[in-house]
């Protein structure tokens, strides 16, 4: 992982798989600077090389979605972004982050499909027989995961485990807010000829205990987007699920890496195709 930038007036706090966090050097300023890098991750590994301009693309899309879902409290605050990270950073309030990734699945694919094939369930939730890869689920599912520390693998957990982690009232709030945000975002995407197959949200609480959507929201990194027309007409899973996200990266890794040791470097054509799909998603959503 590359070293964090030196940004005048800001002190580096933490680097995740994709984002770097900074605190103001002014003790009176409690805001956090959230900088999206060009790093790309898959299967809990940061890969090489990064995706050119990915940080700007993710920030553009997150900001666009935050603006459309602004009736739900989020972490964005007003202020000037330092020139060094202009276009790929957001100013945010400091939150107490909850250790739960709030995944919502509206369609069956990926690890959910693999589990369904094996036992007819997704994250332990029984589903009807006869579903095909890429099918729409009878209703969206809330399938949370435990946010593992850096370097460890996230773990799918039951709703009961979420209750143990954050309490019954907060767990219900996480579930209901996530499902509501997904439904609204999926409807907006549908108007643009896109399917929001699944996504994940992260939440934190402010000093008053208010739950706020944080980190990124509904980006190509945190979501699966498909072309609706291709999904309706496709005869194979690959045709049905023509994606606007990092599925290209996942697919290449799955074909060229046995998940042992460090993953191989991404070829130039995979990097270029991924960047193109990220840009196309933004163009289609914001047109």
Secondary structure as GFF3:
##gff-version 3
##sequence-region A 1 287
A	DSSP	beta_strand	10	15	.	.	.	ID=ss1
A	DSSP	beta_strand	19	24	.	.	.	ID=ss2
A	DSSP	beta_strand	31	36	.	.	.	ID=ss3
A	DSSP	beta_strand	40	42	.	.	.	ID=ss4
A	DSSP	beta_strand	45	47	.	.	.	ID=ss5
A	DSSP	alpha_helix	54	68	.	.	.	ID=ss6
A	DSSP	three_ten_helix	83	85	.	.	.	ID=ss7
A	DSSP	beta_strand	89	93	.	.	.	ID=ss8
A	DSSP	beta_strand	96	97	.	.	.	ID=ss9
A	DSSP	beta_strand	100	107	.	.	.	ID=ss10
A	DSSP	alpha_helix	110	119	.	.	.	ID=ss11
A	DSSP	beta_strand	121	122	.	.	.	ID=ss12
A	DSSP	beta_strand	125	126	.	.	.	ID=ss13
A	DSSP	beta_strand	136	142	.	.	.	ID=ss14
A	DSSP	beta_strand	145	146	.	.	.	ID=ss15
A	DSSP	beta_strand	155	156	.	.	.	ID=ss16
A	DSSP	alpha_helix	159	166	.	.	.	ID=ss17
A	DSSP	alpha_helix	168	191	.	.	.	ID=ss18
A	DSSP	beta_strand	194	205	.	.	.	ID=ss19
A	DSSP	beta_strand	211	214	.	.	.	ID=ss20
A	DSSP	beta_strand	223	227	.	.	.	ID=ss21
A	DSSP	alpha_helix	228	233	.	.	.	ID=ss22
A	DSSP	alpha_helix	237	240	.	.	.	ID=ss23
A	DSSP	alpha_helix	247	256	.	.	.	ID=ss24
A	DSSP	alpha_helix	268	286	.	.	.	ID=ss25
###
